[in-house]
Structure formats: C-alpha cells, structure tokens
Amino acid sequence: MDESSVVGAVEKRLFIDGKWVEATRGATFDVVDPSTGEVLCAVADASPADGRAALEAAVAAQPDFARTSPRERADMLTTAYELLIERADELALLMTLEMGKPLPEARGEIAYAAEFFRHFAGEAVRIDGGYQTAPAGNARFLITRQPVGPCLLITPWNFPMAMGTRKLGPAIAAGCTSVIKPAHQTPLSMLALMGILAEAGVPAGAVNCVTAMDANGVMEPLIRSGLARKLSFTGSTRVGRILLEQCAEKVLRTSLELGGNAPFIVFEDADLDEAVTGAIAAKMRNMGEACTAANRIFVHASVIDEFGRRLAERMGALTVGRGTEPGVNVGPLIDEAGRDKVRSLVADAVGRGATVLTGGVVPEHNRGYFYPPTVLTGVPREAAMADQEIFGPVAPLTPFSTEEEVVRAANDTEYGLVAYVFTNDLRRALRVAESIETGMVGLNQGVVSNPAAPFGGVKQSGLGREGGAVGIDEFLETKYIGIAVGD
C-alpha cells in the first residue's frame, strides 16, 4: 500500500451532523510522523464555535436516536465491526504513520478496536430492567434503563482507534449521541472511523468528531454548557482532575480512565521464562506508551539477577525502527517531549545507583523520536520513575524479600489501575491479588485488556469501567416507575 494514498484517502475536515465541514476560518494544524518528524498532512483545527455546533447536533439528534430499536443499533455496530476488519490493513498503516507503532501491533489494535463494536452490539440487545411487587403489596415497581443523553468523549493518542471504539461502542449501543475529540497527535484514525460509522448507518448527528489543538479551549465550554449529560475521558490523572472539577458545575456523569503506575511482581517460585515473556508483553506493548505498562518491576532478590539477564537478552534483541519496516519490533515514541522525559527518568535512576543492563543510550538518528529498549536493575524506591509513568520502553527492576514488603511497595502510589503477579503458589496468588489496590490484576499474564472484561482502576487511576457487561451501564440511567394497584 502506498503511504500517501492511505493518508490522502482520509477526510481532514470536522464531522458534524453527518457532514464534513471546514473549521472556522479554515484553521488547520499539522499531523507529524513520529518516526521522521515530517508532516504527514494538515487537519481541521476546531474552534469553540465548531465544538458548540457539534454538541448542538448531538443534542438535536438525541431524541430520535434514543428511539431506535436495540436491534437497529446492534446492526450498526456489527456493520462497523465488519468494515474495520475488512479495511484492517490500510487502517493499520494509517495508525502506524501517525502514531509510530509497528504494523503488526497496529493490525492488532484494529482487531481489538473492532471487537468493542462486536461486543457492544451484543450488549445493545441485552439492556434490561425489572418488575417487582412493593413490600406493602399495593404497588408495583417498574425499573427501566434509558440512555444518559449527549456525551462528550475524549481519547488519547496511544491507542487512537481502540480508545475511540471503547467509548463509541457502548454509547451507540445505549442510544446516546456523542461528540468525540481525538488527541491532536493522532486524529487520522478517528476521522477514518467517522466515515466507517456513517457507512454503517449511524444517523446524522448521532456521532460527531472535532479535531483541535486547543483541547481545553474547545471542550471546557461544552462541559460547562449544560447541553451534555456525560463525559468519558482517557488520559492523564492531571487532566482528569481538571475535567472532574469542570464537570462538577453541571453535575455531568463522568467516566475517567487515568494514569497508572503498574507493579509487576515476580516471586521466587515463578516460571522465569513465563515471567520474562509476561514482562515484555506488559512493558513493550506500544513501546511502553500505555497506562497498563509495567512501570515498577519487583523481583525477588533470589532470582533478580537471572531474571534481569534473561529480560535484558530478550529486550536487547528487539529491533528498533520505523513501524512500516519489516521485522521492526519497537517504533518511535510519540514526540520529542516524550523521549526527553524517558531520557530524564533513566538518568535520574542511574544517578541514584541503578545499573543499565541493556539500552539507555539514545541512538544517533538524524530524525524520529526513538529510544532503545532498556533494562535497569537495582532501581531504588526513591527514583523518580517509581512515582511517574515512564511511558517508554524502560524496564526498571527492584529487589524485594518478602510478600508483605512487596505488597506494601506495590500499594505505595496514588494510582491503582493494574498489577501483574507471577507465582505458582495459588494461595499466594489469591492473597496478593486481593491485597493489591488496583482495579485489575494479571496473574501469570502480561496483558489484561479485553473488550469482554471490565477495564478501569481505583484511587487516582479513574472512575467507572469500560468494556465487559458493565461497560454499557456508564451510558444508561435507571428509571423507577411506581404503579399503584390498590389494596
């Protein structure tokens, strides 16, 4: 496939009320290929007025969309699923060009993204309620579920298609209209998805998309407008706190999937090959640019040397390069600021006594934002990366001696998204899984994300759940109707 034709095939305008429209005054911003630093194209840069127009379209479409049958909405999602699978190759290339991940990973994300539509197509026809007799016997309770109403959806750059379908799937299934704003670094995947949803029969105004550099300038007025009834956001905890404050003014229902600081724990009885494989999956997915990435790797002192040797050997053998090239395992980071952050965190850890087992030196590339797969051992608890998301291909190893010690260390963070535990002791596995303060735990596996499972965290990693049978609940209100029947 030709890269320029794949980029050229995508609409670069705003998608409002079923139409592609220019931004106010024709404003645009550039989309950059992180593997080269070169501009791929320019897309529409929405103004607050454009955002308002998109939300007003969603509000106007809400009554009719809420009245569509569950089967109609399920069919829309099923058709969209089929179109995503059918066009996976070109969509994967588009994603690799704007975000950097290797093509095999991008294809995997398209399949993952499509699965949210298939999953929520099933949930659309399973929205239930209830009927019961009042305790006094003189009335009946009718419980029904209704769509929340117009939603604001904000997605990040690291999974530019899947984070969109994870929000749009349940919104459409529940009968909610929406305005979605993708990250400015990766708008093309979402713009491509808008075309697919329109082709799948989603009516005008039910889904709208605004692309913008000034996210706060466009979205804050919409949050405060009183027209929207829900916000769903995936991104940093810092921004999530700001959005939560903005939502409080109009008491918007919120779903927040925020930052992580995932502990990855390897006990002395673990299968080390299995643990190393799990660590690579948990650390290197998306070049480490994931909220679920293993951020603090705790390894029992009796096996840390051997574990470190095996992990460094595997990590050091990974091929770094442009994601479109055959055999590449690790693409670039999203931008220069992201790479500078990783470099600074590694320098801090080394300065505090950590040892580099592999990587740690930025390659002498003339362009692109590459950072090599890196393994550090002996990373002290006071290192900056113990409290910050690394968001890069760096695996920091810290030794521990007892179960109590490592559980305490794992919980010593404001975050609580996911944890990974490797042990062959069933009792220990259950004790630790129940003791760790996270919304998800991977036992002897390095990947937990699944459209059929509830994804989300505790503490400052967010509110609510996405995916699973409960994912659609975030987009539904419960209404109780009391019916008098006499004595």
Buried (B, 14 or more C-beta within 10 A) or exposed (E): EEBEEBBEEBBBBBBBBBEBBEBBEEBBBEBBBBBBBEEBBEBBBBBBEBBBBBBBBBBBBBEBBBEBEBEBBBBBBBBBBBBBBEBBBBBBBBBBBBBBBBBBBBBBBBBBBBBBBBBBBBBBEEBEEEEEEEEEEEBBBEEBBBBBBBBBBBBBBBBBBBBBBBBBBBBBBBBBBBBBBBBBBBBBBBBBBBBBBBEBBBBBBBBBBBBBBBBEEBBBBBBBBEBBBBBBBBBBBEBBEBBBEBBEEBEBBBBBBBBBBBBBBBBBEBBBEBBBBBBBBBBBBBBBBBBBBBBBBBBBEEBBBEBBBBBBEBBBEBEBBBBBEEEBBBBBBBBEEBBBBBBEBBEBBBEBEBBBBBBBEBEEBEEBBBBBBBBBBBBEEEBBBBBBBBBBBBBBBBBBEEBEEBBEBBBBBEBBBBBBBBBEBEEBBEBBBEBBBBBBBBBBBBEBBBBBBBBBBBBBBBBBBBBBBBBBBBBBBEEEEEEEEEE
